[in-house]
């Protein structure tokens, strides 16, 4: 079955003012929805990826090169994508090529599943679990955006700028979704504030493992101190410092596992991290690692070197969540609950409701053909109209925070 067309639709959807080491989320998050149309028009494979304009432009340049290729030939399509990106950019990064191929591979796998009547996890080797545990993703946040929410609705989550506010947020996440573990996005306040928040979460929810991710906001001495104070409190500490060397230095002085989705995001970065024993947990992400098959392969590599495996998340919609869930189902080595932003953005999804429902903090793996989700064309059009009307083309957490704090410096490490 041959590819006839790749339809690329940029979308925007409301996002709360979530704080991080770079700044704060803007009122709209940007994504791209892909529809891979096969030559008989009957099958459309879905994909989702970044909405930043550079990635979007690359997808548009690659799209014509896909026409006429076999939808099952995803390995051959990688060479087509690489050649197209190389022609489009004077010096493309490996990550740029990988991001484009990853999005297209998911759409191909969805189409393959629809053609064969099999779920994507079967195309990845079969499911080893039928439900996938996810973690509550907690953020320090403002009560609302400075000019109000994009769609005019009050933020139902309210303010969370201290330990008490974060415990309240976590309790709501647990009550509404049943999450069994908690991830705190740090790098926002001085480390002692975030230590206190982690301790408060652990005290309030003693049966829920807690993780902390300051996104490289600390120096090595600071990270060593925090790790010493939070041993026995955290399940793992994610990217406390920038770079493999810094992570290795911190790891050498603590028994607390260090995790990453920043300094090891490609296969060629693994050997050095292993030699230095810099990370004990890798957070996979099919958008970074080359697609769903490469994500499953990463599990084998982690098992070989005794590295734990979880899954990273960014602001996303249901197509990405379904893809993550299928990859997790087919990865025996998954050792930690996966991250997801979906509770923050799922109300604005472009897939029809009824499939992606959290029960006891987990998603049942969709069993329908392909990814098992169906596109809501009306919702897609609304989200695309929001994109066009907004005029936004790149994510800029730093620029947005500078509206409130003009002197904000995002340089890392900060403490």
Secondary structure, 3 states (H helix, E strand, C coil): CEEEEEEEEEEEEECCCEEECCEECCCEEEEEEEEEEECCCCCEEEEEEECCHHHHHHHHHHHHHHCCCECCCHHHHHHHHHHHHHHHCCCCCHHHHHHHHHHHHHHHHHHHHHHHCCEHHHHCCCCCCCEEEEEEEEECECCCCCCCCCCCCCCCCCCECCHHHHHHHHHHHHHHHCCCEEEEECCCCCHHHHHHHHHHHHHHCCCCEEEEECCCCCCHHHHHHHHHHHCCCCCEEECCCCCHHHHHHHHCCCCCCEEECCCCCCHHHHHHHHHHCCCCEEEECHHHHCCHHHHHHHHHHHHHCCCEEEECCCCCCHHHHHHHHHHHHCCCCCCCCEECCHHHHHHHCCECCCCCCEECCEEECCCCCECCCCECHHHHHHHHHHHHHHCCCCCCHHHHHCCCCCCCCCCCCCC
